[in-house]
Amino acid sequence: MTTVDRAAAPVPPGHPESGLRPIRLPVAVAMAVAAGLALLVAFPPYGWWPLAPVGVALLAAATHRRRLRAGAGLGFLTGLALFAPLLSWTNLHTGYLPWVLLSLLQAGYLALLGLATAWVSPLADRFAAAWPALTGVLWVGQEALRDRTPFGGFPWGRLAFSQDGSPLLRLAALGGAPLVTFAVALTGGLLAAGAWWLVRARRGTTGGRWWAPAAGCAAAVLLVLAGGLLVPVAAARPGDAVTVAIVQGNVPRLGLDFNAQRQAVLDNHVNATIELAAEVAVGTRPRPDLVVWPENSSDIDPLRNPAAGARISAAADAVGVPIVVGAVLVGPEQGQVRNAGLLWRPGSGPDLEQLYIKRHPVPFAEYVPLRDVARMVSKQVDRVRSDFVAGAEPGVMRTGAVVLGDVICFEVAYDGLVRDTVLGGAQLLVVQTNNATFDVAEARQQLAMVRLRAVEHGRPALMASTVGVSGFVTPDGRVSDATGFNTRAVVVRQLPLTEGRTLATRVGVLPEVLLAGLCVVALAGVAVLRRRHGGRPAKAADRPG
């Protein structure tokens, strides 16, 4: 019997479960921190995706049978250990305050998860086989909340985005990111339950059923393998392909002041495109059907500035195909701007019928909600001089050669924004981004999201960045022609197009609704269970915790 600590949930003397107390608090604290670090290294740039279920298991075991306050505290420690280093790129050019506040906010959601895990312990004790599934639905519920609140949410760090190299990535074709998150957390729950069985077997309280821990771990391994072996991916249509060029023009210097070099950034992309046209003319490069420039490739409004428009027209006329330009457009009202993807055709210039306005501007970066209140926290908010206005229509562009599904920068993290473009007919997913104010870790984390979206919707995809990382992604999630960071590069590739819609595209948000709904049902069910037993863990036969 372990030493009782103040964070342990009350278990009355003689209770069948009194032979196994919660893990000692100092050990649980170490496990919570280790959980966050394990989750961290599952994400790019480390990419040790098998550690994501390990992190889930450590947190599940550390919070099992704890008092609610202790469960929340342990979850918060896991959140800090995960999000503080994962989001460290947010402090590179804006100071420490935004990074600290964002990390604390995101860790708060893991605190809720820790509290919820402690809360459902009686249910896991009474129905031991349900513990892994409980772990899965709690994680989906936590992410569903974090992805939407506050100010539209911040989905960075979802379990699904750590699995870009995992066989579980294919599950995205069935139920999107929520199903992948559920599978990762379910696997972690299996590991936790197996470990709990093992501890009890060593103490002689399982009736000699030594095989249970091995069975739990084997089931976790089989789950991972089945995800890769059993889920089909989209097949290409024979003879149907499009050749696309990504132009990564780079910036004079990284940091927030890249905006002060707007003309230089535009010239970089114009000149790189004209050089591509020359290579096409002599036959050293294949002729593209389309050229994609990144977000912020023209921060000078080309619709209002004739010189900027002329420069883009020169590039489009030279290469002879349309260019998708990432532009900042002034208006529609005084003090407002729009982050846009704009199709620029050779000979005729901007096609205003094929214009996408970013639908989810980033709060406190592209617009400042509650500006007067935010200014009391930090005057740095006034660096955002003009608020970006959100668009209303999905980013569907018809170029003639292919129908694009365009999203801009962090929008790739939001399930519905990408799905809307596929429902609108997109054959190719395009992510325009500007990573000049971040680092290579952030860029690689974003590319992992593009990989999931390609599998989720069965579409080829690409990411075009000002400074890198840019690259192409096949519908099964493989990356090709990835560029370096803080370099100038032009990559050209033929992309076979696919047909039909995946199950994930068809069902949309339904898997998340069902899994999050089960989370709510479980939390409510435990309330009934606890009420019947006076707030104590329910009596149960000697089963795994």
HELIX and SHEET records of a PDB file:
HELIX    1   1 LEU A   25  ALA A   42  1                                  18    
HELIX    2   2 LEU A   51  THR A   63  1                                  13    
HELIX    3   3 LEU A   68  LEU A   86  1                                  19    
HELIX    4   4 SER A   88  ASN A   91  5                                   4    
HELIX    5   5 TYR A   96  TRP A  119  1                                  24    
HELIX    6   6 SER A  121  ARG A  126  1                                   6    
HELIX    7   7 ALA A  128  ALA A  130  5                                   3    
HELIX    8   8 TRP A  131  ARG A  146  1                                  16    
HELIX    9   9 LEU A  159  SER A  162  5                                   4    
HELIX   10  10 PRO A  167  LEU A  171  5                                   5    
HELIX   11  11 ALA A  172  ARG A  202  1                                  31    
HELIX   12  12 TRP A  211  LEU A  230  1                                  20    
HELIX   13  13 LEU A  256  GLN A  261  5                                   6    
HELIX   14  14 ARG A  262  VAL A  282  1                                  21    
HELIX   15  15 PRO A  306  VAL A  319  1                                  14    
HELIX   16  16 ARG A  371  VAL A  377  1                                   7    
HELIX   17  17 LYS A  379  ARG A  383  5                                   5    
HELIX   18  18 CYS A  409  ALA A  413  5                                   5    
HELIX   19  19 ASP A  415  LEU A  423  1                                   9    
HELIX   20  20 VAL A  440  HIS A  457  1                                  18    
HELIX   21  21 LEU A  503  VAL A  507  1                                   5    
HELIX   22  22 LEU A  510  ARG A  532  1                                  23    
SHEET    1   A 6 GLY A 349  ILE A 357  0                                        
SHEET    2   A 6 GLN A 336  ARG A 345 -1                                        
SHEET    3   A 6 ILE A 323  VAL A 330 -1                                        
SHEET    4   A 6 LEU A 290  VAL A 292  1                                        
SHEET    5   A 6 ALA A 236  GLN A 248  1                                        
SHEET    6   A 6 ALA A 489  THR A 498 -1                                        
SHEET    1   B 3 GLY A 349  ILE A 357  0                                        
SHEET    2   B 3 GLN A 336  ARG A 345 -1                                        
SHEET    3   B 3 ASP A 387  PHE A 388  1                                        
SHEET    1   C 6 VAL A 396  ARG A 398  0                                        
SHEET    2   C 6 VAL A 403  ILE A 408 -1                                        
SHEET    3   C 6 LEU A 428  THR A 433  1                                        
SHEET    4   C 6 ALA A 461  SER A 465  1                                        
SHEET    5   C 6 GLY A 471  VAL A 473 -1                                        
SHEET    6   C 6 VAL A 479  SER A 480 -1                                        
END                                                                             
